[in-house]
């Protein structure tokens, strides 16, 4: 395969679409905003990357090893909104109907699976990860890049080695140490108090790593900063373990081409969903797609368990 492998952080995209399109439902009162947003996203992927290999990767619980280190890891996350929860089964149907595999594993976060898949398949192909999660930057290299939704909502911005260093001030190879110092409010990981991104980048670039910095902490001239680093040594080491992505496949899983091989788009299934959800503009666009798409193959998702009128403002798709 010559096309880059596309790995999509599913929930990040689902939530992004859910909040971009609001107050949308069919005549039965069923919420449809997240379904509409995902439909648009999937159609855009098919237009820009027809048949490209890849998968949609889902979170499925918090990893025990991170909870053992920090029982309050991600405990600050609000529950999934009920109207979004109701749309998730249909969204998963849509993903499969567009020919994408869904990859998930018990007690495993999507970021870890994405990192594992990316590092496995980069031996043969370039990898593009659709996500805005800064943790993913730690696996960026010459063959792995991120496609980050831009702030203007007009598409995706590339984040490769150069862009990572421009954004964070440190090379991708030291992102784990950098994030361990500043923490991550979204994941309920506290950093070193009073150490912001600029100071963290300066220290990481100077010493190369947290361990080297701790070994040479006496070289930090500013006393208050030196004391904070000394007193936060245990926190920094714990944060490294929390932030570092697990790159081994889930137990019992061996990645293969089957996990990223696309199936033929099932336009009949997609059209049936659009009709049921009363997505009128989607139906119009599906008519344009139908002339160029072959008949669908049976949908057999690859799981890693074996060895009103819809809104038109969605310019982000």
ABEGO torsion letter per residue (X at the ends): XABBBBBBBAAAAAAAAAAABBGBBBAAGBBAAAAAAAAAAAAAAAAABBGBBEBBBBBBEBBAAAAAABAABGAABBBBBAAAAAAAAAAAAAAAAAGBBBBBBBGBBAAAAAAAAAAAAAAABBBBBBBABAAAAAABBAABBBBBBBAAGAEBBBBBAAAAAAAAGBBAAAAAAAAAAAEBAAAGBBBBBGBBAAAAAAAAAAAGBAAAAAAAAAABABAAAAAAAAAAAAAAAAAAAAABBBABBBBGBBBBAAAABBBBBBAAAAAAAAAAAGBAAAAAAAAAAAAABBBBBBBBBBBAABXXBBBAABAAX
